[in-house]
Amino acid sequence: MKVFNRRTGRLAEALAASYLQKKGYAILKQNFFTRFGEIDIIAKDKDILVFVEVKAKTGTHLGNPEEMVNRGKLQRVRNMATVYMKHAPLPAGRQACRIDVVAIVFGHSNEVARLTHYQNVY
């Protein structure tokens, strides 16, 4: 089951990155690991640094993927973003940033039934 979940998660992250690129985002990094966990995608939307959490589920009979993003998860993403910003080469001055969520529902055979992008969730 874990291999299936990991494979589905990586597929969802690749789909999310492709979707964001089509919207004009520049993908800077994927799967950035810190002691707090992993940021799925780090991107730039114009002059804004965006930390993207990707959640995916097969079907919605046990709930929607966005329901898995709670206050604790957002705080962990914020902590990871802080670590990234301390070590990443950034332009002079303060860098504007935000957290987005991409929620993907897969149907049978891993086709995308729904992809929803939530901007600035935290």
N, C-alpha and C positions, 0 to 999 in steps of 0.2 A: 504493500500500500504506500509506503514512504517513497519508493522509487517513482510510482505513478504520480504522487503529489509533487515531487521535485520536478519531474518532467513537465507536468502541467504548469507548475509555477514558472519554469524557465520559458515555456511557450508563451505564457501570458505576458511575461516581462518583454519578450521579443516583440509581441504584437503591440504592447503599450509603447515601446520605444519607436516602432515604425509609425504608429498613429501620431505620436507627438512630433516626430520629424516632419510628417505631412502637414502638421499645423504650424510649422516654422520653427520649432524648438531645435536647439543644437544639443545633442546628447554628449555630455562631458565624460560621464563614467556610469558604469553599471555594476551592481553588486559590490558596493563599497562597504567593507567590514570594519567595525569598531568593537570595542568591548561591550557596547550597548546592544549590538546586533548588526543588521545589514540594511543599508539604504538600497532599494531596488534600482532606482534611476536618479542620476543627478544631471540636470539639464539647464540650459539658459533659454528664457523666453524674453527676447529683446535684452534689456539690461537687468533682468531679474533672475537670480539663481533659484532654481526650483528643485526641491527634494520630493521625489515621487514614490509613493507607496502603491504597489500593485497588489490587488487582491483578486483571486479568481476562484470560481466554484463550477462544478459540473451540475447544472440544474439549480433550481431554487427551492426544492422541496424541503431543505433544511435551513432556508434563509438566503438572503442576498449577500454577495461578497462584501459590500460596503458596511454591512452590519458587524463585520469582524474588526473594523477600525474603531476602537474606542479611545477614551481619553488617555489611558495608559499607553497604548500603542503610539498615539500622536506625541506624547511626551518623550517616548524612546526615540522616535524619529527626530524630534527637536534636539535631543541630546546628541544624537549621531551627527546631525547637521552642524552643531556647534563644534564638534571634533573636526569635521571636514573643513569648516571655515577657518579654524585655527591653523591648519596645516596646508591648506591649498593656497597657491599663489593667486592673490586677488588684487584688483586695481586699488589704487590709493583711495582712502576714505572708506566709508561704511558701505557694504554691499547689501542691496535690497534682496530679500529672499522670501520664499513662501513654501508651504507644503501643499502638494496636490495628491489626490487619490485617483487611480484608474481602476475601476471595477469591471471585471469581465465575467460573463456567464457563458459557459460552454454548453452546447447541446450534445447530442449523440455524435460520435466520431470526431470530437474536438472542434466542431465548427463553432464560430462565434455567434451566439444567440443575441448577446448584448454587450456593448462596450460603452461605459459611461465615464466621463472625465469630470472630476470635481476639482475646481481651482480654489486655492487659498482656504483650505479647510482648517488651518490652525494659525 
